[in-house]
Amino acid sequence: MLANKALAERARYRQSCGVTSAQGARAKIARALELLLQLDDELHNYLDADPIRLQQEIQPDGETLVIALRVTDPAPLNLGLLVGEIAHQMRSALDHLAYALVLAAGNTPTRRTAFPVLTTRPAGGLRIEGGVSPAAMAAVEEFQPYQRTDAAAHPLHRLTELWNIDKHRHLHLTALFATGTQVFISMPDGSAMVGGQLQTTAVGDDGVLGVFRFEGGEIHPDLEVTASGSNFIALGDQGPWPHDQPVQLLLEELHQYVAQVVLPRVEGLLRTS
């Protein structure tokens, strides 16, 4: 009882200072965008440094050449830090909105007041600790992943999983991916060999681009091997997101949903309360 009274007093104090939970939520969403731009810069800096190399491996038969991609500079730890910080700001913004909805209903938020994100419809019905208006509850329910047949792909479920991994398990792993890669081998006589189309995959021990056979003699030591294609960074963690989606694209989609779908809907409810 005393704890609830203290929470109510702090809520009134914050409102008297002119900073509402909804304003805090908007500030957190704006901060997430700043961090997204920082992440994009750091991703470009990393990829521009060309952190991979082509490796040529002549097989024992002397006629078979294996071309592979190898990572020479692993993705920096700070990329994972930024992913977690972006997820935290967005997920925390949702909880601030839930807090604001409780206050708008004339109720007192509790330490368990949070924005629910569920993939399964709760047996006792959806609720927010502290209590919100029926209109607010109906709006929050619209955003629940269980409203979709593909609940795991819902933006708020993906966001919550990103947040939980960073909060409870480890920094987000990031992996270097290559896509659309082809190998070009220039022969001493002026001819060329092209091949080795690499499907989109994480670059690692199995990053073989192609196997080339030179029948009738040993491989010439002066072969010029080059490759074309593109690289990007994706999450190395297993989760409810495409394993080969660029991480900045995933986070941009989540930010867009929170900023352009959830926030305006909730702010509209607060203005009519």
Disulfide bonds with the S-S distance in Angstrom:
none
